[in-house]
């Protein structure tokens, strides 16, 4: 009988060990896989999104953008796993934010199973060609843009900068709508919760989502006000930056009660960041051109020529992804730094 119990115990231990190993491998696939089917991300669901994007044949620049978004998501999720293991994030606030960010990625690249009417168009490399028929799918923005174009207040270069700002604002509206969508879905689920304890947790998460929505709406209103002001008055002679994301950070910093010394230091960091953004855009343009050339060469059918162009294209794709990740991580760090500084000052 003792022998039988021992055999059962050993069997259970082996089964448990295999199951544990299997689930760990599923959730955090070995990045060191060196076989042909190399794993791109250490988290299974991110790999699934990446593989789906490749099957969907997303445009090269779009694919590159998705890769850096997924890399940021991976970094944040792995950080969160560590925190959770240490018993932090008890209220599930960070987890809810991660889920929200993941939903934004899915919707942004048309992978949320919806007919993609509001996909974010990151493939706007030729946004310096200011077209008359350019629209922003938003009556207020369209009206403002037409006013800016016909005002005579802007040089061609300023008009390009302004157009990038309008596109950036349009992207922010789309992101707001995506978050709004996920909040509505969460509330639908919330209504169907039976357990009161679970209900309280959900209530907290929904409340956080509403706070996020309010903040995004405030940002949108401030962004639109800025566009309206520039359209009426033109760019001031001392405009510090040209890149929309950098302008947005600078405006945020000026509102956040930072001291003059801190603002000067931040301005310098933002200049470095703007150079990083411009470099990333340059690589994206090169990637797009390289892709066009590759398609042209493939049509001609010279194998050696195809191989050479494919290598060049792959190297550029790798570089664009790497630059995209560094740029987005820097953006994330700067945003956190400014908002935390603002909070600290406001609390004093």
C-alpha positions in Angstrom: 0.0 0.0 0.0 2.9 2.4 0.9 4.5 1.5 -2.4 1.3 2.3 -4.3 1.0 5.7 -2.5 4.6 6.5 -3.4 4.0 5.7 -7.1 0.9 7.9 -7.1 2.8 10.8 -5.4 5.7 10.5 -7.9 3.2 10.4 -10.8 1.4 13.5 -9.5 4.7 15.3 -9.0 5.9 14.5 -12.6 2.5 15.5 -14.1 2.6 18.8 -12.1 6.1 19.5 -13.2 5.3 18.9 -16.9 2.1 21.0 -16.6 4.0 23.8 -14.9 6.8 23.7 -17.5 4.2 23.7 -20.3 2.2 26.7 -19.0 5.4 28.6 -18.4 6.6 28.0 -21.9 3.2 28.9 -23.4 3.1 32.2 -21.5 6.7 33.2 -21.7 8.1 31.5 -24.8 11.8 31.1 -24.8 13.3 34.0 -26.7 16.4 31.9 -27.1 14.7 29.6 -29.6 17.2 29.4 -32.4 15.2 27.2 -34.7 13.6 28.4 -38.0 10.4 29.3 -36.2 12.2 32.0 -34.1 10.0 33.6 -31.5 9.8 37.4 -31.7 8.3 38.1 -28.3 8.5 36.5 -24.9 4.7 36.7 -24.3 2.5 34.3 -26.4 -0.4 36.7 -27.1 2.1 39.4 -28.5 3.6 36.7 -30.8 0.1 35.8 -32.0 -0.6 39.5 -32.8 2.8 39.8 -34.6 2.2 36.6 -36.7 -1.3 37.8 -37.6 0.1 41.1 -38.8 2.5 39.3 -41.0 -0.3 37.1 -42.4 -2.4 40.3 -43.0 0.6 41.7 -45.0 0.6 45.0 -43.2 2.6 47.7 -45.0 6.3 47.8 -44.0 6.2 51.0 -42.0 3.0 50.0 -40.2 4.6 46.6 -39.4 7.6 48.4 -38.0 5.4 50.6 -35.9 3.5 47.6 -34.6 6.7 45.9 -33.6 7.9 48.8 -31.5 4.4 49.1 -29.9 4.5 45.4 -29.0 8.0 45.7 -27.6 6.8 48.5 -25.3 3.8 46.3 -24.3 6.2 43.4 -23.6 8.5 45.5 -21.4 5.5 46.8 -19.4 3.9 43.4 -19.0 7.1 41.8 -17.8 7.6 44.6 -15.4 4.1 44.1 -14.1 4.7 40.4 -13.7 7.6 41.2 -11.4 5.5 43.6 -9.4 2.6 41.1 -9.0 5.1 38.4 -7.8 6.2 40.9 -5.1 2.5 41.4 -4.1 2.1 44.8 -5.6 -0.7 46.0 -7.8 -3.3 44.5 -5.4 -6.1 46.7 -6.8 -5.3 45.5 -10.4 -4.9 49.1 -11.6 -1.7 48.4 -13.6 -3.2 45.2 -15.0 -6.3 47.1 -16.2 -4.0 49.8 -17.9 -2.0 47.1 -19.6 -5.2 45.5 -20.9 -6.4 48.9 -22.1 -3.0 49.5 -23.9 -3.2 46.1 -25.5 -6.8 46.8 -26.8 -5.5 50.1 -28.2 -2.8 48.2 -30.2 -5.3 45.7 -31.6 -7.7 48.5 -32.7 -4.9 50.7 -34.0 -3.8 48.1 -36.4 -7.2 46.8 -37.3 -7.0 43.5 -35.4 -9.9 43.9 -33.0 -12.3 42.1 -35.3 -14.2 45.3 -36.3 -14.6 46.7 -39.7 -11.7 49.1 -39.5 -13.3 52.5 -40.0 -11.1 54.4 -37.6 -7.7 52.7 -38.1 -4.8 54.9 -37.2 -2.9 55.7 -40.4 0.8 55.6 -39.4 1.8 55.1 -43.0 1.7 58.8 -43.8 5.3 59.2 -45.1 4.2 61.5 -47.8 2.5 63.9 -45.4 4.7 66.7 -46.8 2.6 66.6 -50.0 -0.1 69.0 -48.9 -3.1 67.9 -50.9 -6.2 70.0 -51.4 -8.5 67.1 -50.7 -6.8 66.2 -47.4 -9.4 65.4 -44.7 -9.2 64.4 -41.1 -12.6 62.6 -40.7 -13.6 65.3 -38.3 -15.7 68.3 -39.3 -14.0 70.7 -36.8 -10.5 69.7 -37.9 -11.4 69.8 -41.6 -12.9 73.3 -41.2 -9.8 74.5 -39.3 -7.4 73.0 -41.8 -9.1 74.7 -44.8 -8.9 78.0 -42.9 -5.2 77.5 -42.3 -4.4 76.5 -45.9 -6.2 79.6 -47.3 -5.1 82.1 -44.7 -1.7 82.9 -46.3 -0.2 83.0 -42.8 2.0 79.9 -43.3 5.0 79.1 -45.4 5.1 75.7 -47.1 7.3 74.4 -44.4 5.0 75.7 -41.6 2.1 74.2 -43.4 3.8 70.8 -43.4 4.5 71.1 -39.7 0.9 72.2 -39.0 -0.5 69.3 -41.1 1.5 66.9 -39.0 0.0 68.4 -35.9 -3.5 68.0 -37.3 -2.8 64.3 -38.1 -1.4 63.8 -34.6 -4.6 65.3 -33.2 -6.7 63.0 -35.4 -4.8 60.0 -34.1 -5.5 61.2 -30.5 -9.2 61.3 -31.3 -9.1 57.8 -32.6 -7.3 56.6 -29.5 -9.9 58.3 -27.3 -12.6 56.4 -29.3 -10.9 53.1 -28.8 -10.6 53.6 -25.0 -14.2 54.7 -24.9 -15.1 51.5 -26.7 -13.3 49.3 -24.2 -14.9 51.2 -21.2 -18.3 50.6 -22.7 -17.5 46.9 -23.1 -16.1 46.6 -19.5 -19.3 48.2 -18.2 -21.4 45.7 -20.1 -19.5 42.9 -18.4 -19.7 44.7 -15.1 -23.5 44.7 -15.2 -23.4 40.9 -15.5 -21.2 40.3 -12.4 -22.9 38.3 -9.7 -20.2 38.2 -6.9 -20.4 41.5 -4.9 -16.7 41.3 -4.0 -15.7 40.9 -7.7 -18.2 43.7 -8.4 -16.2 46.1 -6.1 -13.0 45.3 -7.9 -14.6 45.9 -11.3 -16.1 49.2 -10.0 -12.6 50.4 -9.1 -11.3 49.4 -12.6 -14.2 51.1 -14.4 -13.7 54.3 -12.2 -10.0 54.3 -13.3 -11.0 54.0 -16.9 -13.3 56.9 -16.6 -10.5 59.0 -15.0 -8.3 58.0 -18.0 -11.1 59.0 -20.4 -11.5 62.4 -18.7 -7.8 63.1 -18.9 -7.7 62.1 -22.6 -10.7 64.4 -23.2 -8.9 67.3 -21.4 -5.8 66.7 -23.6 -7.9 66.6 -26.7 -9.5 69.9 -25.8 -6.2 71.6 -25.1 -4.8 70.2 -28.3 -7.7 71.5 -30.3 -7.4 74.9 -28.7 -3.7 75.0 -29.6 -4.5 74.2 -33.3 -7.2 76.9 -33.3 -4.8 79.5 -31.8 -2.1 78.7 -34.4 -4.6 78.7 -37.3 -5.7 82.2 -36.3 -2.4 83.7 -35.2 0.2 81.7 -37.2 3.4 80.2 -35.6 5.2 82.5 -33.3 8.8 83.4 -34.2 10.0 81.6 -31.1 8.3 78.3 -31.8 10.5 75.8 -30.0 9.7 72.5 -31.8 8.3 71.1 -35.0 7.4 67.5 -34.1 3.8 67.1 -32.8 4.7 64.7 -30.0 7.5 67.0 -28.8 5.2 70.0 -29.0 2.6 68.2 -27.0 5.2 67.3 -24.3 6.5 70.8 -24.1 2.9 72.3 -23.7 2.3 69.7 -21.0 5.5 70.7 -19.3 4.6 74.4 -19.3 1.3 73.6 -17.6 2.9 71.3 -15.0 4.4 73.9 -12.5 8.0 73.0 -13.2 10.6 75.6 -12.2 12.5 77.6 -14.8 15.6 75.6 -14.2 13.7 72.3 -14.7 12.0 73.6 -17.8 15.4 74.6 -19.3 16.8 71.2 -18.6 13.7 69.5 -20.1 13.8 71.7 -23.2 17.3 70.4 -23.9 16.2 66.8 -23.4 13.2 67.5 -25.7 15.6 68.8 -28.4 17.5 65.5 -28.3 14.2 63.6 -28.4 13.1 65.6 -31.4 16.3 64.6 -33.2 15.5 60.9 -32.3 12.0 61.3 -33.8 13.3 62.8 -37.0 15.9 60.1 -37.4 13.2 57.5 -36.9 11.1 59.1 -39.6 14.1 59.1 -41.9 14.5 55.4 -41.4 10.8 54.8 -42.1 11.1 56.7 -45.4 14.1 54.6 -46.4 12.2 51.4 -45.5 9.3 52.4 -47.7 11.6 53.2 -50.6 13.5 50.0 -50.1 10.2 48.0 -50.1 9.2 49.7 -53.4 12.5 48.8 -54.9 12.3 45.2 -53.7 8.9 44.8 -55.3 10.3 46.3 -58.6 13.3 43.9 -58.5 11.0 40.9 -57.7 9.0 41.7 -60.7 12.1 41.5 -62.9 13.0 38.1 -61.4 16.8 38.2 -61.1 17.5 36.0 -58.1 20.8 37.5 -57.1 19.4 41.0 -57.3 16.4 40.0 -55.3 18.6 38.5 -52.5 20.7 41.7 -52.3 17.7 43.9 -52.1 16.0 41.6 -49.6 19.0 41.8 -47.3 19.1 45.5 -47.5 15.3 45.7 -46.8 15.6 43.3 -43.8 18.4 45.3 -42.3 16.5 48.6 -42.7 13.3 47.0 -41.2 15.4 45.8 -38.2 16.9 49.3 -37.8 13.5 51.0 -38.1 12.0 48.7 -35.4 14.9 49.3 -33.1 14.7 53.1 -33.5 11.0 53.0 -33.1 11.3 51.2 -29.8 13.9 53.5 -28.4 11.9 56.5 -29.5 8.7 55.2 -28.0 10.4 54.3 -24.7 12.0 57.8 -24.5 8.5 59.2 -25.1 7.0 57.1 -22.4 9.8 58.1 -19.9 9.4 61.8 -20.7 5.6 61.7 -20.3 6.0 60.0 -16.9 8.7 62.4 -15.8 6.6 65.5 -16.8 3.3 64.2 -15.3 5.0 63.0 -12.0 6.8 66.3 -11.7 3.5 68.2 -12.2 1.9 66.0 -9.5 4.7 66.6 -7.0 4.5 70.3 -7.5 0.7 70.4 -7.3 0.7 68.4 -4.1 3.1 70.9 -2.4 
